[in-house]
Amino acid sequence: MKSSAVRRSSVLTILVLICCVANAKAGALAYQHPGTGLIFPDTVGQAKLVSVRDYEKESPGLGVGIMYRAETFKADVFLYDLDQGSVPTGAAAPLISAQFEQAVSDVYAVEKMGIYKDIVMELPKETVRVGAYSFLHSRMIFTQDSNERVSHLYLTGYKGQFVKVRITYLLSDAANGEKSLTDFLSMLAGSMKAAEQ
């Protein structure tokens, strides 16, 4: 009985060491969100983590923003609860849908400010799978700084938080943008799965 517990402990220790070595080779752990346990690595494909901002201190309920950048690609993840209490899990709850509609409205507000131009909402709203998780999703095209850009919005509830993801890339580099999008969503799905174990 005792030797079985020792063996399990040894196996666990070895697995932790293997994970640590793998993280070191992949570019060590960059940020772990304390509320959800989600891990965001230093790099995802060609995109590098450039900023983690804690909005919660200045504006309770706005949570944390995590920003990745590459030459023609950017991904922003926001984890927050709007002081709503525990946010429902998944994409089906009315609160998730209302927050998604608000996020889409926010994009149009940026257009009114003159930062985005000529927004075309190619896909207003659908439910998609990101790994094992359901997200609401939209796809739009707009012009910014004289460049046409493709932008994806994803939103779900996870561990009491909204998880909002904006991924934007140049339309002229759409093939690389789609690959980077796939890489980023795979990282996020893997992080969500790992945080549940």
PECORSUL-V573314 format. One record per residue. N is the residue number from 1. RES is the residue in one small letter. PHI is phi as a letter, one per 30 degrees, with the letter a starting at -180 (999 if undefined). NEAR is the number of other C-alpha atoms within 8 Angstrom. D_LAST is the distance of its C-alpha to the last C-alpha in whole Angstrom. Layout:
N | RES | PHI | NEAR | D_LAST
N | RES | PHI | NEAR | D_LAST
//
This chain:
1 | m | 999 | 4 | 25
2 | k | d | 5 | 25
3 | s | d | 6 | 25
4 | s | d | 7 | 22
5 | a | d | 8 | 20
6 | v | d | 8 | 21
7 | r | d | 8 | 20
8 | r | d | 8 | 17
9 | s | d | 8 | 17
10 | s | d | 8 | 19
11 | v | d | 8 | 16
12 | l | d | 8 | 13
13 | t | d | 8 | 16
14 | i | d | 8 | 17
15 | l | d | 8 | 14
16 | v | d | 8 | 13
17 | l | d | 8 | 17
18 | i | d | 8 | 17
19 | c | d | 8 | 14
20 | c | d | 9 | 17
21 | v | d | 8 | 20
22 | a | d | 8 | 18
23 | n | d | 10 | 17
24 | a | d | 9 | 21
25 | k | d | 7 | 22
26 | a | d | 6 | 21
27 | g | j | 10 | 22
28 | a | g | 10 | 20
29 | l | e | 11 | 17
30 | a | c | 10 | 20
31 | y | a | 9 | 18
32 | q | b | 9 | 15
33 | h | d | 8 | 15
34 | p | d | 6 | 15
35 | g | d | 5 | 15
36 | t | c | 10 | 12
37 | g | i | 8 | 10
38 | l | d | 11 | 11
39 | i | c | 11 | 13
40 | f | c | 10 | 16
41 | p | d | 11 | 18
42 | d | d | 11 | 22
43 | t | b | 10 | 23
44 | v | b | 10 | 22
45 | g | i | 7 | 25
46 | q | c | 7 | 28
47 | a | d | 12 | 26
48 | k | c | 10 | 26
49 | l | d | 12 | 24
50 | v | c | 7 | 28
51 | s | a | 8 | 27
52 | v | b | 9 | 24
53 | r | c | 7 | 26
54 | d | c | 8 | 26
55 | y | d | 11 | 28
56 | e | d | 10 | 27
57 | k | d | 6 | 29
58 | e | d | 5 | 32
59 | s | b | 7 | 31
60 | p | e | 10 | 29
61 | g | j | 10 | 26
62 | l | c | 11 | 26
63 | g | i | 13 | 23
64 | v | b | 12 | 23
65 | g | c | 13 | 24
66 | i | b | 11 | 23
67 | m | c | 12 | 25
68 | y | c | 13 | 25
69 | r | b | 11 | 29
70 | a | b | 9 | 31
71 | e | e | 4 | 34
72 | t | b | 8 | 34
73 | f | b | 13 | 31
74 | k | b | 12 | 29
75 | a | b | 11 | 25
76 | d | b | 11 | 25
77 | v | c | 11 | 22
78 | f | b | 12 | 22
79 | l | c | 12 | 20
80 | y | a | 11 | 22
81 | d | b | 14 | 22
82 | l | h | 9 | 26
83 | d | h | 6 | 26
84 | q | d | 7 | 26
85 | g | i | 7 | 23
86 | s | d | 8 | 20
87 | v | d | 13 | 20
88 | p | d | 12 | 19
89 | t | d | 10 | 16
90 | g | i | 12 | 18
91 | a | c | 13 | 21
92 | a | d | 6 | 23
93 | a | d | 9 | 24
94 | p | e | 6 | 28
95 | l | d | 8 | 26
96 | i | d | 15 | 24
97 | s | d | 11 | 27
98 | a | d | 8 | 30
99 | q | d | 8 | 28
100 | f | d | 10 | 28
101 | e | d | 8 | 31
102 | q | d | 8 | 32
103 | a | d | 8 | 30
104 | v | d | 8 | 33
105 | s | e | 8 | 35
106 | d | d | 8 | 34
107 | v | d | 8 | 35
108 | y | d | 9 | 38
109 | a | d | 8 | 39
110 | v | d | 10 | 39
111 | e | d | 12 | 41
112 | k | d | 8 | 44
113 | m | d | 7 | 43
114 | g | j | 7 | 45
115 | i | d | 8 | 42
116 | y | c | 12 | 41
117 | k | b | 9 | 43
118 | d | h | 8 | 44
119 | i | d | 11 | 40
120 | v | c | 7 | 40
121 | m | d | 9 | 37
122 | e | d | 8 | 37
123 | l | b | 8 | 34
124 | p | d | 9 | 34
125 | k | a | 7 | 31
126 | e | a | 8 | 28
127 | t | c | 9 | 25
128 | v | b | 8 | 23
129 | r | c | 8 | 20
130 | v | c | 10 | 18
131 | g | i | 8 | 15
132 | a | c | 7 | 14
133 | y | c | 8 | 15
134 | s | d | 11 | 18
135 | f | b | 13 | 20
136 | l | d | 15 | 24
137 | h | b | 13 | 26
138 | s | b | 13 | 30
139 | r | b | 12 | 32
140 | m | b | 13 | 35
141 | i | b | 13 | 37
142 | f | b | 13 | 39
143 | t | c | 12 | 42
144 | q | b | 10 | 41
145 | d | h | 4 | 43
146 | s | i | 5 | 45
147 | n | c | 8 | 42
148 | e | d | 11 | 41
149 | r | b | 12 | 37
150 | v | c | 13 | 34
151 | s | b | 12 | 32
152 | h | c | 12 | 28
153 | l | c | 12 | 27
154 | y | b | 12 | 23
155 | l | a | 14 | 22
156 | t | a | 14 | 19
157 | g | c | 14 | 18
158 | y | a | 12 | 14
159 | k | h | 10 | 13
160 | g | i | 12 | 16
161 | q | b | 13 | 18
162 | f | d | 14 | 20
163 | v | c | 13 | 19
164 | k | c | 11 | 22
165 | v | b | 12 | 23
166 | r | c | 11 | 26
167 | i | b | 12 | 27
168 | t | b | 12 | 31
169 | y | b | 13 | 33
170 | l | d | 13 | 36
171 | l | d | 9 | 38
172 | s | d | 5 | 40
173 | d | b | 9 | 37
174 | a | d | 10 | 35
175 | a | d | 6 | 34
176 | n | d | 7 | 32
177 | g | d | 13 | 31
178 | e | d | 8 | 29
179 | k | d | 8 | 28
180 | s | d | 12 | 26
181 | l | e | 9 | 25
182 | t | d | 8 | 23
183 | d | e | 10 | 22
184 | f | d | 10 | 21
185 | l | d | 10 | 19
186 | s | d | 10 | 17
187 | m | d | 9 | 16
188 | l | d | 9 | 15
189 | a | d | 12 | 13
190 | g | d | 9 | 11
191 | s | d | 11 | 10
192 | m | d | 9 | 9
193 | k | d | 9 | 7
194 | a | d | 8 | 5
195 | a | d | 10 | 6
196 | e | c | 5 | 4
197 | q | c | 4 | 0
//
